Amino acid sequence: MASIIYLLCAATALACAWMLLRSYRRTRYRLLLWSGLCFCGMFLNNVLLVLDRVVFPDIDLSTYRLVAALVALLPLLYGLVWEDE
């Protein structure tokens, strides 16, 4: 059951990233770009979670997952702090 939830979370993050980046391409509103990049990183984080817990349960990938989560939040943080629109 946990693997299904992990995959659904990854699919949701991918869908959000796709919709945000598609909307950015249409409107060129920069906050959509930063949010879309953040969700791309969250998708990568969820893929690493599936690899860590389901595919390779004997290998600890938690450090890589935490780094991916941090890198995922950096574009959104940049967009919220330094963008002036």
N, C-alpha and C positions, 0 to 999 in steps of 0.2 A: 504494500500500500504506500509506503514512503517513497518508493521510486516513482510511482505515478504522480505523486504530489510534487516531487522535485522536477519531473518533466513538464508538468503543467505550469509550474512557476517559470521555468525557462521559456516555454512557449508564450506565456503572457508577457514576459520582459521583451522577447523578440517582437511580438505584435505591437507593443507600445513603442518600441524603438522605430519600427517601420512606419507606424502612423505619424509619429512626431517628425521624423526626418522627411517623410513625404509632404507633410504640411509645411515644413520649413522651406522645402524646394519651391512650393507654390507661393508662399507669402514673404519669404526672406526675413521673418521675425526671428531675431538671434536667440531669444530664450528657448525657442523650439529646437534650435540646433544643439544648445548645451544640454537640454533635457533629453534629446534623442541620443546624444553621445553617452550620457549617463546611463540610459537604459541599455545601450549596447554593452557597456561594461557590466551591468547587472546580469545581462544574458550570459556573458562570459563567466561571471561568478556562479551562476546557476549551472552552467555546463561543468565547471570544475567541481561543483557540489555533487553532481551525478557521477562524475568520474571518481571522486573521492569515496563516496558512500556505496555506490552500486557496482561500478566496473572494477575498481581497484581497492577493495576494502582493507587490504593489508598494508597499503601505502598511505602515509599521512600527507595529504595535500592541503591541510588547513592553512598553512602559511601562505600558499599561493592564492587560496580563496580570499584571505584577508587582504592581501596586496591588491588583488583584482577589485575587491569592494572599495578599497581606498582610491584606487585609480579611477574607478567608475564615478565616484562622487566629486572628484576634482574639477571636471569640466562644468558641472552644475554649480559648484561653489564659485568658480571663476565667473560664470555668467551672472550669478546673483549679486556678487560683490562689485565687480568692475565694469559691468555693462551699464550704460547710462540711459538706455531707452526706457 
